[in-house]
């Protein structure tokens, strides 16, 4: 199982977007779809029957989860998805598909780090970095975090921090700014790669002035095994971070995570909607998820 799943917050286009991305990228599919019920309407404000979440996979197994949560949060380039292609022609092909209704942030061109690269914002506002990488055998998607404004200068520290929290994790290569690249300081992280739970991530930082930073539009859902793992991640991430509702939190840099036990997902996806709705109703009142309380609600043996 993919331990860390990118979670994309849409207004009401999650299913449409999932189908669009599945048409753009080869070997992709739309998975299970959940819908809102009357439970929690006073909190989420969504009509019963509307699509709530959509699971989808791109390029042979890169899992994503889309949510229709209303027009509260918008995507921005602080989190983007690097797509590495071993073929130049695939860079151009996918650029043209994503460009329909989108806009270029860095034009498709030759750069010192790759002779075919471009950064594009698609029709939904989601950012993709497409790059020719002849050293890989097949296409690969890598979530990338860009540290700007108050986060500038903390990228390398953040790499060590994230690696310390996850098993099967390590920092990789770091490419640094050189002299004469003002306003960026020599030695700061132009690009760094790391592995978390066997999954590739990237971190960048920029001293340019940007009118965006991390927000809840893109979060990372961590599949947890049992309450002890939930407790550990919650405790570590909220040190200098902040708690939110339904298993959401922000870390010390403002990056959003969801700490979710697999047992909770199983309850919420149960075919017994009466049980699932009892668990969901209680979940809407929680910050850190308590599996035992959720199970009591699910079984109808506890107080919500």
Beta strands, then each sheet from edge to edge (+ up, - down):
strand 1: 4-10
strand 2: 29-35
strand 3: 51-58
strand 4: 62-68
strand 5: 79-85
strand 6: 103-111
strand 7: 114-121
strand 8: 127-132
strand 9: 140-147
strand 10: 170-176
strand 11: 189-196
strand 12: 199-205
strand 13: 218-224
strand 14: 242-243
strand 15: 248-250
strand 16: 256-261
sheet 1: 2+ 3- 4+ 1+ 13- 16- 15+ 14-
sheet 2: 6+ 7- 8+ 5+ 9- 12- 11+ 10-
end
